[in-house]
Amino acid sequence: MILSELFKKEENLQLEKRTLVILRWIAIFGQISAILIVNFIFNLNLPLLSCLVIISFGAITNFYLQYWFKKSELNNLESTLFLFHDLLQLSFLLFFTGGIQNPFILFLIVPSIVSSTLLTFKSTLLLVIFSILIILILTFFHFPLPFSGKLHFHVPDYYLYSIPVAIIIAMLFLTYFGARFGFASRQKADALTKLELIIAREHELESIGHQAAAAAHSLGTPLSTITVVASELKKEIPNNEKYTKDVDLLISQAKRCSEILKKISLNQIEQDKFMSNVTLQNLLTEIGKSFEEISEKEIKFDFSKSVKDILIKRTPEITYGIRNFIGNAVKFSKKKVNINLLTSNRKTTLIISDDGPGFPSDIFSSLGQPYISSKNKKINHNSGLGLGTFIGKTLLERRGGIVNFSNFDEGGAKVLIEWNTSDLEV
């Protein structure tokens, strides 16, 4: 992942209010408990009143967030401001309780880590910079660590200075990986949303077809009634040319509607049979021929190693997944695309290959992931963001397929899709 992509990526990120409220109440009660235990149980000297006032500011803002803040989701700016407040409140509390020597100094990295996974990279970077400044300030300026009697905690300077260095390194490490994983997770979620929309659209189109057949069946009876009534009216007014023409027009249009609905009904019945069961060979031929109609590339089919015809249920997942990979092969090939099918009682293997430049080496290890782009100038003008490959791979894997990518030594890409034959057959 390129670091600059995190800055360029514009996301409308939101943080759930309930999650933040619970997180802040846990922190506030933890702070109160620590202060009271240290002061009354361990009898260590600390500025109790100042600490309680600082904690009360956190409680007041959390009451505001819970009861007066009307939104159920905080946008990126609102979330960042609350995290800034928490960071500042904790830093003042640490200032009065030992600064960098306080073991709870580690909690200063929490707002940055939360931001790295849930908010934008810009917000995370600002929180990290602010946290580093606070850590450096607390290293040199702070009240003494609470102590009892004449006992006081002294350490060498080099040990004291190693603490902020270690905390800053840990914060940078955790926030980087939090940002990276959060960014990748949001990309995957966005791509899966697009995938679900595609599947929903395919099912909706199928549903519309069924509704059209139902409408054709339901409207047949009233149209027949209209035709009969109009014919009877024509008999009643045989000599009235003015009304006869209108009645003839009414009869002809009713018959026309009946014919149209009859065609829709017949087409839907034929389509249902075709959609329900189809051999994998016929499905591949149909998809390949559809690309031949819009492209001059040569598409060759080889089913010679198919021991048996695999009868499958035509599903949007298999159809759309295979179409994606054949479409990519047609797009990147120079002249020719090969579609080979090998079937047996145990395994079914589909190989889609082309004579194009092949998969670029700089993104080969990321193939199948969404939102990737190659620096290869030969294919960059013709490539997208890897979303089609991700969708195709995910859809086929949902139907039990295993998808592998490879390149030929002489050039060209190969996609190998393998199923257990029993998982495919109807």
Buried (B, 14 or more C-beta within 10 A) or exposed (E): EEEEEBEEBEEEBBBEBEEBBEBBBEBBEEBBEBBEEBBEEEEBEBBBEBBBEBBEBBBEBBEEBBEEBEEEEBEBEBBBEBBBBBBBBBBBBBBBBBBBBBEBBEBBBBBBBBBBBBBBBBBBBBBBEBBBEBBEBBBEEBBBBBBEEEEEEEEEEEEBBEBBEEBBEEBBEBBBEBBBEBBBEBBBEBBBEEBEEBBEEBEEEBEEBEEBBEEBEEBBEEBEEBBEBBEEBBEEEEEEEEBBEBBEEBBEBBBEBBEEBEEBBEBBEEBEEEBEEBBBBBBBBBBBEBBEEEBEBEBEBEBEEBEEEBBBEBBBBBBBBBBBBBBBBBBBBEEBBBBBBBBEEEEBBBBBBBBBBBBBEEBEEBBBBBBBBBEBEEBEEEBEEBBBBBBBBBBBBBBEBEBEBBBEEEEBBBBBBBBEBEEBBE
